[in-house]
Amino acid sequence: MAGHSLNGDSVRWRLVSAIQNFNGLLTDRQTPPAPDPRELRTQAVPSSSAPDRAGGGVQSVERAFQLLEALADTGGIATLSELSNISGLPMPTIHRLVRTLAQQGYVRQDSARRYTLGPRLIRLGETAGRLLGSWARPYLAELMEATGETANLAVLEGGEVVYVGQVQSRRSMRMFTEVGRRVQPHCTGVGKALLAQLPEAEARTVLGSQPLPAHTEFTVTDRDELFAQLARAREVGYVIDDQEQEIGVRCIAVAVPGAPTPTALSVSGPEARIRALEEQSGAEPLVSVMQGIAERLGSVLAP
């Protein structure tokens, strides 16, 4: 099972529901692991006791986000000095913020006295990922209307694909997947679209070292063949699941760039109908809707 990848945008997205945890950001509670005193430089401490900013924000909360994004930008692990250099915040401020974030479980200190993103971010991220499906429902409805087939939205959580949104086809014979269902990435269209967004080394980590199970006779279980499919998907912009999860079901999927966590969009349905859709318009309907989602996400996540 792979770890959770947290980039700068995802940290901002994932902490919206946790702002109240920072209300006492500069208040001491219990003694956390002390940072290396060699990293503490004597600097003037700017006042952060005045919470109101010209733009209506709370300075301590803004700085907490700034620090978490700086930590994410390093790959999720850094020393206090590195965080100060990246964020531009003075060391005394870094010290206080890290101490409070550690108390809350949003960062932790490792044995080498470096700081990493903490486990509480994972829970927030999973919740935010599911809310993403509700937010994207109008786009899924648009895709269903354009194709006549069931539209799906899925995210990557560790080594699994989680369906977070769906609008079902109106046709009597249609594909249905429960929102919240977890599947393996190698045998689904959305899963392969998610893997195609990752560097190969990270995608291999997500897949793990165990043999890839076959769900049907069409499931790709050879890693070299699978990664050739992923390379092809990056070239053409979409990926196909041809009865690899369920016999008789075909799927076209595309990645959603700019999402706070790896995200993919798909249409799925009976094999013959999806094949006809692909021959008629390729992935054009999905790409059009995906671009709408990506543009909207860009405006939502913009600093």
Buried (B, 14 or more C-beta within 10 A) or exposed (E): EBEBBBBBBBBBBBBEEBEEBBEEBBEEEEEBEEBEEEBBEEEEEEEBEEBEEEEEEBBBBBBBBBBBBBBBBBEBEBBBBBBBEBBEBBBBBBBBBBBBBBBBEBBBBEEEBBBBBBEBBBEBBBEBBBBBBEBBBEBBEBBBEBBBBBBBBBBBBBBBBBBBBBBBBEEEEBBEBEBEEEBBBBBBBBBBBBBBBBEEEBBBBBBEEEEBEEBBEBBBBEBEEBBEBBEEBEEEBBBBBBBBBBEEBBBBBBBBBBBBBBBBBBBBBBBEBBBEBBEEBBBBBBBBBBEBBBEBBEEEBEE
